[in-house]
């Protein structure tokens, strides 16, 4: 296979290096690095080996077909503190995750059911949230396992470790594979983590071909409507006050702030009470950190289930899987949040839960 310059860019950004910093490591000019990444420079075997060594990837990593990492519509739920280098790092991980998924899906079918439902005169955001619940056969009321429904329908979720002040999540719909990918900061508290997932789900459903300047507000509104459907929560919120917020939080698995906002958006409380409840949250210190009220953060497992399928059903050794994914073991363990042990045995649920037609 041929060396692919674009994979140099992916590898470089995954190591948080600029072109200038990589050029110094390779002892070549930044202009030359730019040409290599653009596939405009013929490479010698020695230079290829040097690039692979300095970026700590197998040479086979740079032979990947970049067509499969088309990100389609990519949307960050980021903070102002997120630097360009960090944003490039996150995007490089999305590319690597997409490549690895594409390789595994060459051998295994999974159920994929991610409808595109754009906002238009026939589809309001609450209508879209309700329609998706119907398509996914989600019972009315609270949604106990959001990640479970997302993964069962072909959306891959990956946790990464980032400063909470910098980044929440990014989502992308891959047009070549017809899958959704969400990369989320695992350092968020359970209630925010769950709302962020629903926010990114809104992007995947509503915004694949959207040019709206209100995407973030629309995704927030979708998350509220999806997690707290009006017809199911309206009567409960009639008596909302500061003292029963913890009870509602345990039931609906969202933050107190989200419950207050939902009550206001549904005109159950007026502006005065909305402001009063938020002031009370602030006085109690809950604007910075709410009590979890027993909420436990959901954990993604679909990609690990694929790995388990390969090891148990197809008899792939860890070495075989590393070869398929074109990764060294250290990155494999880190990128996919695996236990670092001498035995390849991630403990996850059965892949049969995701198989097409099941």
N, C-alpha and C positions, 0 to 999 in steps of 0.2 A: 504493500500500500504506500501511497505517497504522503510525505510530510505535509501537514496542513498548517499554514502560518497562523490562521485564526485561533488555533488551539494554543499557540504561544501566548496570545493575548489572554485567553481564558486562564491558562496556568499562571501567567504573570500576575494577573489581578487577584487570583486566589491566594497568592503569596503577599498581597498588598504592596506590590512593587510598581513604580512608574517605569516608563520606557527608559528614562535616564538611569534609574537605579539598576535596571537589568543590564543596560549597556556597560555599566561599570563592572558588574560581575562577570560579564562575558569578554570584557576588554575590547569592545567594538564601539562604534559611534551610535548615538541615539537614532540618527537617520537610518542607519543600517537595521536597527531593531524594528523601526517603523516599516521598512521595506519587507523584512522577514514576515511580520504580522500581516502584511498585505499580499503575501505570496509574490513579491516582485523581486526576490533575490534568490539565485540558485545556491543551494546549501551543500556544503561538503559533509562527508560522513563525520569528520572531526567536529564540525560546528554543531551538527545535530546532536551528537553525543554530549557536547559541552552544554547546550541549551537544556537537555534533559537532566543533566547532572545538577546544574545550577538552580533549576526550578523544582527538582526532586519529584519528577514524574517518570514513569517508564517511557521509553521511546514510542511504544505503541499508543500511548495517550495522544501523541501529536499526529497520529494517523487516523483519528476519528473523523467521520463525515459530519460536517457542521450543519448540514441541512436539517438534521433531526433536532437541533437546538434552537430552531426558530421560536422566538418567544411570543409571537403574536402580540396581543395586548398585554403590556406589563405595567402594573400599578404598585407603587410603594405607598404604604401607610407609614411615613417616616416623620421624624422630628427635625427641627431646624438644626440640631447639633450634628446630624448625620453628614459626614464629610464625603467628598467625591470619591476618595480612595475607599472608604467603607462601602459606599453605594456600588462601586465597581466590584468590590469583594463579594457582596451579596449577589450581584448579577452573575458573577462567575460561578458561584455555588449553584444557582438556578440552572446554569448551563450544564454543569457537571451532573447534577441530579437528573436532568432531562436525558442526557446521554446514557446514563446508567439505566434509567427506566426503559429507554428505547431498546437497549440491548437485551434486557430481561424479558421484555414483552415479545421478543422474537420467538420465544419458546413457550410462553404461557399466555392464555387469554384471561382477561378480567372483564367484569361487567362495567360498561361505561354508559352512563346516563346523565349527562350534564346539559340540560336543555338551554338554549339561548332564548331569553325572553326579554327583549328590549322594552324600554319605557316608551309608550306612545299613547295616542288618544284612547286606545282600547285597553291599555295595561297601566294602571297606577302601581306604585311601589307596593302597597298592601296587597293588591291583586296578584302581583308577581310572587310575593312571599307565600301567599295562600296557594297559588298554582303549583309552586315547587313542592310544598308540603304534600299536596295531592299526588303529584307525579312520583314522589319518593315514598308514598304511603306512610307518612308520619302521622301518628294519632294526634287528636286534638290535645291541647294543653301544653304543659311544659315538655321540653325536648331533653331527655336525660343524657343522650350520648350523641352530641353533634358530630364529632370526628367519625364515629361509627357510621353514620349515614353518609357523610362525605366520602369516606374511603370505599364504602360498599358501592358507590356510584362512579368511581373512577377519579377521585380527587386525592392526590398524594400530598401529605403534610410532612414537613421536615422542621424539626426544632434546631435552632442555632443559638449560640451563646453570644449575646451582644449587650452592651450597656443599655439599660432600660430607657435612659434619657435620649437615646439616639434613634431607635428603630423599633417599630411594632411588627410589620409583616410586609411581604410582597407576594402578589399572586400573578400567575400567567396561565393563559390557555394555549396549549401547544396545538397548532393547527394540523401538523403532520401526524401526531399521535392521537389527537382528539381527547386529550387528558387535561385535567387541571392540576396545577402545582402551587402549593402555598408554602412559603418559607417564613417561619414565625419565630419571634424572639421568645425563647422559653423562660426568660426571667420575669415575665409579666405575672401578676397575681392571677389566680384561677378565674375570677370573674372577668377581668379585662382580657385575658387570653381567649376566653370563650366568645366574648363580643367581637374581638378582633378577627377570629375565625369566621364568624357570621358576616362581618364587614367584607372580608375578602371573598367569601362565597357570593355576596351581592355583586361584586365586580365580575366574577366569572360568569354569572348568569346574565347580568344586564349590560355589561360594558365591553364586550368583545369587539364591537364595531361602533362604539359610541364616541361622539366628539363633544359631549356635554362638558361644560366647565364646572358643573356641580357634582362631579362623580363622587367626591368624598362625602358630601352631605347625603347624596342618594344612597350610597352604600351604608351609611349610618342608619338611615331610615329603614332600609331593607333589613338590617340586623335586628332593629327593634321590632319590626313587624313579624319577622321570621321566628324570633325567640319568644315574643310576647304577642301572639295574635289577638287582635282587638276583641273578637267574639269570645275568646276564652278568658281574657284577663280583665275585661271591662268591669264586670260586677265586683270582682275582688278588690279592685282599686278604689271603689266608691268610698271606702272608709280608711284610706291611706293616711297614716300619720307617722311621726318619727319613731314611735314605740313599736309599731308592727312592721317596720321596714325589714328587720332581720328575719321575721317569719316569711315575708314575701320573697326575700332573697334566697332562702333555703328552698322554697318551692320552685321559683323560676330560674334560679342559678345565674342571675345577672347581678350587677352592682346595685346598691341603693340609689346611686345617682341615676342609673339607667331607668330604674323603676319610677323615680320622681319625674324624670323627663317624659317617660311614656304616659304617665297620668296627665301631665300638662298637654302633651301633643294630642291626646284623646279628649281634651277639654273636660276632664274629670275634676281637675283643680284649676284655679285661676292663677294669674300671674303673681298675685300677692302670696298665696300659699306656696307656690313653686319657689319663690324667692326665699320665703321663710324656712322651708325645709332644707334648701341648699345652704343657708346661713348656719342652720343647726349642724349640718354635716361638717361644715368648716370649723365650727366651734369645738366639735368633738375630735377634730383631727382626721376625719374620715375622707376629706378631699385628697389627702396625701396617701392614706392607707386605711382602707375599710377592713373591719373584721371579716374573716372568710366565711364564718357561719357554717362551717362544715363542708364548704365546697372543695372538691379535689380536682386538680388540673387533669383534663383528659390527655391521653397519650396516643400519638399516632402509631400505627403498626403495619400498615399495608406494605411498605417497602420491605420491612423485616420479614413479613410473611412470604414475600417473593423469595427472599434469601433462604428461608427455611424450606420452602418448596424445592428449591434447587438442591439443597443439601440432603434432604430426606427422601424426596421422590425421584430426583434425577441423579442422585449419588455424586453430586459435585463436591469436591473437597474445597476448603477455603482457598487453596492455591489455584484451583480451577476458576473459582469465582473472581478472584483478583485478576486473573488473566482475561476473563470476559470483560471485566469493567475497566481494565487498563489502569489500575491503581496500585500503589504500594499499600502495605497493610496499615501503616500509621494513619494515612488519610482515610482509608476504608473504615477504620474504627471511629475516627473523629467525625467524618462527614455523616455517618449513619447512626451515630450515637449508640454504638455497640459496646458490649462488655469486652474489655481487653483481657482475653484469656488464651490459653493454649489450645482450647477446643472451640470449634465453630458450632455454637448451639444457641442462637438467640431464642429466647423463650417468648413465643408469640402465638396468636390464635391461628386456626387452620385457614389456609388459602382457599379451601373449598367454599368458604363464606363469600368469596368474591368472584368465583368462576362464572363465566358467561352461561346464562340459562339456568343458574341454580335458584 
